Amino acid sequence: MTDIPRAKNYEGNHERVREMFKEIASDYDRVNRVISFGQIDRWRRRLVSLMDIPKGGSVLELGCGTGKLTRLIASRIDGGKVVGIDLTPEMIEIARETLPQEYEEEIEFSRGAGEELDLQSNSFDLATSAFTLRNVDDLKKVISELARIVKPGGKVYSLELAKPTFPGFREIYNFYFNRVLPLMGGIVQGDTEPYRYLVESLKRFPNQYRLKDLFQSAGLTEVGFQEIFGGIAAIHQGTKREP
Ligand SMILES: C[S@@+](CC[C@H](N)C(=O)[O-])C[C@H]1O[C@@H](n2cnc3c(N)ncnc32)[C@H](O)[C@@H]1O
């Protein structure tokens, strides 16, 4: 059980996020492949290739969704355990239904919120997330929860959409992201609303430099990030201090 007191009521915002992911759950992977031009799996693989996954270790994945990243981590954990946590039951349902038998031992899915992880402090080797932090209600709280549950010396990672800064490319990308993408999402899925949410969620989200600051403010050290494809996305990492 968590030793963090329940300070805030997240239920209202969580309900809205859950409703949105419930609506798109069955189309989520297909639409993401289309709107990322097939790059999304490659980005997840890049995250996993950067993670120091210890043999027989333990990894928490926050916002596991349909379990794509969870399975990639499991393929490298060699006798260890990956726990995938997500707010939306419908996403977890797909993760469970599509889980190959070979990973049944390594993976456990569970419902939960990143702001209040029902997990022991200092209990995981690594904590990670992909395209999740942008959706959470209280980003600072979530990062501090991820830092809390990893062991001293353990690492926290995030793969998330970011904001290209290179002039010229930035404008072209912003046009694609803000204007073309909701239309494409609408054509592929038949509803533009989730993709308007996607645009808004990135507008609200801090850029990659500010996210690095937030990792540091959560007490993580050796914090850094790598940009992907000119800053369309970024992978952040930080280490929990040894006592
Ligand atoms: C964009 S999906 C990413 C799914 C998956 N990580 C991937 O690589 O495709 C974001 C996921 O985060 C979950 N989520 C959003 N807010 C959350 C929160 N506060 N706590 C836990 N999960 C959350 C959503 O339910 C959704 O499944």
The ligand as a Tripos MOL2 file, in Angstrom:
@<TRIPOS>MOLECULE
LIG
   27    29     1     0     0
SMALL
NO_CHARGES

@<TRIPOS>ATOM
      1 C1         -1.8050    7.6680  -25.3340 C.3       1 LIG1
      2 S1         -2.0860    6.2490  -24.3580 S.3       1 LIG1
      3 C2         -0.4850    5.4640  -24.3630 C.3       1 LIG1
      4 C3         -0.5790    3.9730  -24.2370 C.3       1 LIG1
      5 C4          0.7350    3.1970  -24.3490 C.3       1 LIG1
      6 N1          1.6940    3.5900  -23.3450 N.3       1 LIG1
      7 C5          1.3700    3.3050  -25.7160 C.2       1 LIG1
      8 O1          2.5980    3.3220  -25.8220 O.co2     1 LIG1
      9 O2          0.6210    3.3110  -26.7000 O.co2     1 LIG1
     10 C6         -2.1500    6.9580  -22.7470 C.3       1 LIG1
     11 C7         -2.6580    5.9760  -21.6930 C.3       1 LIG1
     12 O3         -2.4810    6.6010  -20.4120 O.3       1 LIG1
     13 C8         -3.6180    6.2950  -19.6120 C.3       1 LIG1
     14 N2         -3.6990    7.3520  -18.5920 N.ar      1 LIG1
     15 C9         -4.0650    8.6370  -18.7430 C.ar      1 LIG1
     16 N3         -3.9940    9.2950  -17.5800 N.ar      1 LIG1
     17 C10        -3.5600    8.4010  -16.6560 C.ar      1 LIG1
     18 C11        -3.2900    8.4800  -15.2650 C.ar      1 LIG1
     19 N4         -3.4320    9.6180  -14.5860 N.pl3     1 LIG1
     20 N5         -2.8680    7.3690  -14.6370 N.ar      1 LIG1
     21 C12        -2.7160    6.1880  -15.3120 C.ar      1 LIG1
     22 N6         -2.9610    6.0590  -16.6390 N.ar      1 LIG1
     23 C13        -3.3740    7.1520  -17.3040 C.ar      1 LIG1
     24 C14        -4.7900    6.2650  -20.5810 C.3       1 LIG1
     25 O4         -5.8530    5.5050  -20.0820 O.3       1 LIG1
     26 C15        -4.1430    5.6390  -21.8280 C.3       1 LIG1
     27 O5         -4.3130    4.2580  -21.8800 O.3       1 LIG1
@<TRIPOS>BOND
     1     1     2 1
     2     2     3 1
     3     2    10 1
     4     3     4 1
     5     4     5 1
     6     5     6 1
     7     5     7 1
     8     7     8 2
     9     7     9 1
    10    10    11 1
    11    11    12 1
    12    11    26 1
    13    12    13 1
    14    13    14 1
    15    13    24 1
    16    14    15 ar
    17    14    23 ar
    18    15    16 ar
    19    16    17 ar
    20    17    18 ar
    21    17    23 ar
    22    18    19 1
    23    18    20 ar
    24    20    21 ar
    25    21    22 ar
    26    22    23 ar
    27    24    25 1
    28    24    26 1
    29    26    27 1
@<TRIPOS>SUBSTRUCTURE
     1 LIG1         1 GROUP 0 **** ****
